[in-house]
C-alpha cells in the first residue's frame, strides 16, 4: 500500500500504466518522508534517533 490511498494514481480513468509510473515519478512514500524528517529533526536537536 505504501502509505497512499488505494487508487491514488491507478483509479484515474484512461491513464496508461506508463503514465501512472510517470505521475508517481521518483516520489518518496509518506512513511519514508516521515522517518527522514524525524531523523533529521532529532539530529538537529541533538537527540539520538529511535530505532
N, C-alpha and C positions, 0 to 999 in steps of 0.2 A: 504494500500500500504506500509506502514511502512518505507518509505524513500528509498526503494530499487527498482531497475528497475523491471518491470513486467517480470516474468520468471527467475529471478536471480538464483533460485535454481530449480524451478518447470519445467523449459523448457529443462532440461537435459534428453535426451532420455535414457530410460531404468532404470532410478533412481526411486526406490520404494519410497512410502510415508515414510516409516520408515527411509530410507537412506537420504531422504530430510530433515527430522527433525534432524537426527544426524549431517548432514552437517551444519545446522543452529546452533546447539548446544545451548549454553547459551549466544549467541551473543547479543550485545546491538544494537538496531536500531540506524541509524545515527543521528536522531533528539535527542534522549536521550543522546548520546555521546556529541553532540554539546552543549546541555543545561548544562551538567555536567561540561564540560571544561570551558564554560563561567562563570558558578557559581564559580568554584574553582579559576579561574583566577581573578575574581572580589574580592574574599576573600583575595587572596594573595596580591592584590594591595590595599586592604583596602577599597574597594567600596562595596556599597550595591547592591545586585543582583536585576535586573529588574524583575518585575512580569510577 
